[in-house]
Amino acid sequence: MRFIIAAGCGLAVALLLFLLMNTLISGEQSFDRDALGRNLVDFIRVRPDEILEIKERVRPDELPPPEDPPPPPPMNMADHPKPSPVPLDIELHG
C-alpha cells in the first residue's frame, strides 16, 4: 500500500513539474515592450567611438645559460633486511 501511495505522489509531482516547465517555455505570450506601458532599462552599454590601443610587444633579451646544478646530497638509507615472502595457500577450483 505504501508503495502505491509513494508512486502516486511521485507521478503527481512529476506531472506538475512538467506542466510548470511547459508554461514557462511556451511561446504563446511573446514579450512586447510597448504593451507594458513603461520604460525598460537596457543594460547594454554602447560606445560609438571606442579607441583601440595596441600594445607593442618586445621580446626580452635571452637569459644566460644556467650554472651547473649542485650534486644531490648523499642519501642516508638504513640497512633494513628485506621481508621474507609470505607463502599464500590459495586453492583454485576450476
Secondary structure, DSSP 8 states (H G I E B T S, - for coil): -HHHHHHHHHHHHHHHHHHHHHHHH--SS---HHHH-S---------SS---------------------------------------------
